[in-house]
Amino acid sequence: MSATVTAIQQPNRPQTNSIQQELHHIGEELIASLPPIEELSAGQRRGMIARYSAVLEGNFIYWMTGAYLSAKSEEARSIIEENLLTEVRDSHPRMLRKFAMAARAVPSDSDALAVFPQLTAVRLFIGRLSTAPIIAMMAFFEGFIQEFMAYLADLAKRQGSEEREYTDVHGVCDIEHSEELFRALEVEMAIASQSHEPADLFEGVYLLRSLIQAIIADPARSVTAIRGS
């Protein structure tokens, strides 16, 4: 075995541990920014569920496919493939659509338009197939999702829904998915360090953070604030 191959296969743990801590901090800030659920109107609850559904139902598999296509190591591809297999085999988009329907929050045109600029930015970022930044983004998102599921489930419950398959599944499986993606990131960062390809590791994370903020935000409240200023 050559020295180069050995270096690639050794996980870059100190660096990815600090990255994981930073991404966890970003996720915690997003969770802390969620509006108190008891203060939301039925329309605001519906809107948040609908915007979330408008983004995730048709895009998560696309994002993860971008991670798979960009991966340079067999280990990373294997990890991402397992994630994709779960999404497709268990029909997670179906779970999310059932969840939105039960909460009377099927996305409308206005819901899709509310997140369109931020979603477009993430899509274009994925299209560049920059391996480590995409995997960092997906690892961050998997970690955020499992923290967000309790809030999302409560939104739906207050909408009169008893449908919990989507939130129950993602509140558990995404913990493992996030850890596995950090393992993939370790391998891909080792490869990237040898290729000397410049990349902003957190670019996708910051774009995704903006998209999540658009999901959380109430467009009507934002318009009112602008008109009142």
N, C-alpha and C positions, 0 to 999 in steps of 0.2 A: 504493500500500500504506500503510495507516495505521500510526501509531507503535505502537499497541497490538498489532497483528498482528506487527510486526517484533520487538517485545519478546518475544512468546511464542515466536517461531521461533528466537530466539537461544539456544543452549544455555547453561545456567547452570554452566559447567565448574568454576570454583573451588569452588563449594559441593558439587557432586556428586563431585568428586575427593576431597574430605575425607570425604564420606559413604562412598564406595567403600573408602577406606582403613580407616575404622572398621568397616565390615561385614566386610572381609577379616580384621581383627584378631579379631572375634567368631568367625568361622569357624575361624581358626587355633587359638583357645582350645578350640573343640569338638574339633578334630582331635587336639590335644594331650591331651585328656581321655579319648580312646579307650583302653580297657584293652589291655595288651600281648597281642597275639593268641595268642602261644604259651602264655599262662597260662589261656586259656579252655578250658572243657570242651566236648565235642561238644554238650551241651544248651545251654550258653550261646551257642555259635556259632549254633546253630539258632534260638534265641530272638531274637537280634539281627536275623538275616535275616528272620525271620517278622514281627517288629514293624515293621521297615522296610517290608516288603511290605504289611502290613495298612494302613499309612498311605498309601503312595504309589500303590498300584494303583488305588484308588478315589477318590483325592482330588486328585492333582496337576492333572488336567484341570479339575476343579471350581475349584481355586484360580486357575488361569490364566484360566478363563472369567470369574471374578469380576473379575480385572484388566482383561479386555477390556470387560466391561460397564460398568466404572467409568470407563474412560479417556475423557477429554474431547477429546483431539486426534486427528486422523486419523493423524498420524505414529505416535503410541503404539499406536493400535489396529492399524495395519498391522504393527508389530513383533510385537505379542502374537499377532495372527492367524497370522503365519508360524510362531510357536512352537507354537500349537495345531494348525496344519495338520500339522506334523511329528509331533506326538504321536499324532494320530488316523490320519493316512495310513499311518504306519509301525507303528501298533499297539503303542505302548510299553507299555501295560498287559499285552499278550500277552507281550512280552519279559520283563517282570518276573515274571509268573506262571511262565513256563518256567524262569527263573532260580531261583525259590523251589522249584519242584518238583524240579529237578535236585539242589538242595542238601538235599533232604528237609526243607524248612522252610516248607511251606504253612501260612499262619496258622491258628491255632485260636481258639476263643472266648476263651481266657485271654490269648492274644497281643493280640487286639483290645481286651479289657478293660484290659490293662496301659497302653495309650496313650489310652484313651477320654477321660479328663478334659482332657488337653492338646489332643487332636485336636478336641474339641468347642469349646474356646476359640478355636482357629484358625478353625474353620468359622463361628462366630458373628462373628468379626472380619471375615472375608471378606464375610459377608452385609451388613455395613454399607456396602460399596462405597465405601470411602474411598480415592480413587485413588492418590495418591502413597505412602501407607504400604503399600498392597497391592503396588505395583510394587517398592518398596524391599525388601519381604519376598521377592518372587519373584526379584529380582536377587541378593539374598543367598543364597537357596537354590540357585539355579543355580550360583553360585560354589562353595558348600560341596559340592554333589553331585560336581562334577568332582574335588575333592580327596579325597572319601570313597570314590570308586569303587575305588581300588586296595585299600583295606582291605576293602571289601565283597567284592571278587573273591577276596581271600585267605581270607576266612571261608568262602566257598563251596568253594574249592579244598580246604581242609582238611576239608570235609564230603564230599569225594570227587566233587565236581562238576567237569565240564569245560565247562559252559555259560557262555559269556562275552559273548554278544551284548549283553545289557543293559549290563553294566559297560563294555564296549569302546565302545559308542555314546555313553554318557553321560559317559565320561571325556574325550571330544573335543568333541561338539556343544555341551555346556553351557558351554564357555568362550565361544563366540560368542554363545550365548543370553544369558549374563550381561552381556556388553558391550553388546549391543543393548538390553537392559532398562534399563541405566544411561542409555542415550541417551533412551529413552522417559521415564525419570524426570526427566531434565533439562527436557524439554518440559513435562511435567505439573507440575513444581514452579514453572515460570515462570507457568503458568496459575493455580495455587493461590495464588501470591504476590499476584496481582491480585484474586482473589476474597476474600481475607482470611478464608478458612475455617480455623479452628484445627484442627490435626491433630498428633498425636504421630507423627512420621515413623517412629520405630523400634518402634512398638507391635507391629506384626505380626512384626517381626524377633525381638523378645523372646519373644513367644508361640511362635514357631516354634522358637526356641532351646530353650525348655522341652520342646517336643514331641520334638525331636531327643535331648535328654537322657533322656527317657523311653524312646526307642528304644534308646539305648546302655545304659541301666541294666539290671541283672539283678534282676527283681522278687523272685526267691527270695532273693537275697543281701540285698536291702533288708528283707524280712520277717524274716530271721534276725537282722539287725542290730537291728531294733526289738525283737524278743523278748529279745535279749541285753542290752538297755540297761536 
